[in-house]
Amino acid sequence: MAPLILLDGDLLIAPQALKAALPVAWGQVLARRHGGSAAEWERAYRRVVEDWGSYWADLDLTAEDSLSQWREGRWRVVRALFRLCGRSAPPIKALPFYLDVLPREVGRLCAAWQPGVAEVLGVLAARGLRVGLVTPYLSSALVQGMAEAAGMDRWLEIFLGPDELGQAGLEGLRWAEVARRAGVEPAAALPVGMAGLQDVEIVPPPADLSSLPDLIDQQLEA
């Protein structure tokens, strides 16, 4: 089987572009699902962002139950959007839909990739490499939707967010566990970026994304 390259999401995703895209994307998706105008839902999302810290102040994403706390914070945000739009909040049984399903629709409306990502992924695929993306604080559903909208899901075959990793962040997480969750043996995969992983030598990310394929070739040949 071809080697698997696991990339830190920070290498490929432009954080400021994503931050700018999310209010608009959530507005469109929620308006389509629940009525009202997209602008109304977008305004609600922006109001939540303005007071973002209050929704997360008592949560600890470094705690042993960081995954549960990460999901709780996201659920608070969803419920706040409904409250700010004067609607009844969804019941707790709807939590999986809003946290695990709907973000994929939102992601399809977010163009937030670094310049040149498609070209780099195309080169890696042409060299016979499989590629996965690790986003320790971003929903894998959101990122998969982004990849689908950009036509990059043909190159990105594995998406590991907090739900798949079993925690928020990488602190204290062992490489063997990450590889297992990606479905491969540790020796069959190469981690690029992802500082904080235990028991593995991380390949430092290149300063220029376009040099990533050659950097990976050098590592695989070493």
N, C-alpha and C positions, 0 to 999 in steps of 0.2 A: 504493500500500500504506500502511496506517496506520502512524504513527510507532511505533517500538519504544522502550520505556522500560526501561533496564537498571538495576536496583536493587541496591545493596549488600545482601547477605544480613543484615548486622547491623541493618538497618532493620526487618526482619520477624521474625527469629528471636530468641527469648529464650534467651540462652546458659545461664543457670542452670537453666531448665526443661529444656533439652536435656541438660545435664550430669546432671540427676537422672533423666531418662528412659532414658538409654543403658544403664546396667547392667541394668535390668529388661528392656528390649527385647532386648538381646543374649542375656540368659539365656533368654528365651522362644524366640527363634529357634533358638539352638543346641540347646536341649533337644528341640525339635521335629525338628531335623535329625539329631541324633546320640545322642539318648537321655539318660538321667539326668534329674535334676530341674532345673527352671528356676532354683530357688534355688541349686543347686550352681554353675551357670554364672554366675549373677549374683554370687555371692561371689567367684568367680575374677576377674570383671571389676573388682570393687571393689578387690581386692588389686592388680591391675595399676595401677589409678588411683593407689593409695597410693604406688606406686613408679614412677610415670609417667616421671619424669625419666631413670631409668636406661635406659629403652628408646630414648631419643632423645638421650642425652648426646653421642654421637659423630657425630650427624647435623647437617647445616647446611641449614636451609630457606631460606637466602639464597644458597646456592651456585648455580653455573651449572646443575648437575644437580639442582636442588631437587625436581623432580617425582619423580625416581628415589628420592631420599632420603625424601621424604614417603611414598612407597609402601613403602619398606623399613621405616620406622617402624611403619606400620600392619600390615604382615605380621608383624613381631615381636610385636605385641600379640595378633594372632590365634593365633600359635603358643604364646604364653604361656598363653592361656586353656585350650588343650588340655593343656598340661603341668600346670597347676595343678589340672586335673580328672582327672589321672592317665590321660590318653589320648594315643595317638600323634599327633604333630603332622601336619597334612595335608602332602602332598608339594608341591614347588614348582610343579608343573603345575596345582595347584588354586588358585594365587594369584589369577588373574583372577576366579574364582568368589567368593572371600571378600572381595576388595577392590572388585569392580565389580558383582556381582550381589546378594550377600547383604545389603549395606547398604540396598538398596531395601526389603527385607523388614523390616529393623530400623527404618527410617524410618517405616514404616506404623504402628509401635507407639509413636512418639514424638509426643506432643502438646506442641509447644514453640514455638508462634507467639506473637508479641506480641499483646496484646488489641487488637481492632479491625481486624486484618489483613484478614479476609474482607470486611468492609464497604468498606475502602479499595480493595481489588482490584476489588470489584464496581463501584464508582464509576468507576474507571479504564476498565474494560471498557465500561461504559455510555457513556463519552465516546469510544469508538472507538479506544482505545489498546491496543497489544500490550505485554505485560510479560514481562521475563525477570529471572532472579535470578542474581547473581554471588556465589559463596561461595569465596573464594580459599584457604581451608584446610579446607573441608568437602566431602566427596564429593558430587558431583551426584546420584548414585544415592540416597544417604541423604536429601537434600533433596527429591528428586522423590517418594520414598516418603512423606515427611511431608506433602507437598502433596496426594498422592492420598488419604491417610487423612482429611484435613481437607476434601476436596472442592474444593481450591483449584487443582488442576491444570487446571481449565477456564479459569482466568485466567492462570496461569503457564505459558508455552509454551516457554521456553528456560531451561535450567539449566546454568550454566558453573561447574564446580569446577576444581581444579588439573589434572585430566586433560584437560579441554577447553581450559584456558588455556595448557597446556604448561609450567606452573611452579606452585610453591606461593607464594602471596602475589602482590601486584600491583607490587612494587617494580621499577622499570625497564621495566614493560610499557607499550607504546604503545597509545593508544586505537584507532588504526586496526586493530591486530591483534585487539583484543578484539571490535570490531565485525565484523571479518571472520569470526571464529570463531562469532559469533552469526548470521552469514549475511546481514548488511546492510552498506550503505555507511556510513561514519562519520557523514555528514551526516544519515542517516535514523534515527539513534538518539540518545537523550539519556541520559547517565550521571548517576545520582544516588548520592551517596556515593562510595565507591571511591577514597579518597585514595591517592595514589601513582601513579596513571596519568599517563603522559607525553603531552604535546601535545594537551591538551584542557582546557577549563574545566569543572571538576566542579561540578554543582549541589549545594550543601551540603544535608545532610539536615535536615528540619524538626525542631524540638524536640518537636512534637506530631504523631504519625503521622496523625491525622485531617486535618491540613492539607496532606498530601502531594498530593492531586489538584489543589487550587487552585495550589499551588506549581508543579506541572508545567505547568498551563495557562498560568501567567504566563511560564514559560520558553519554551514553544512559540510564544507570541504575540510574544515580544520580537524 
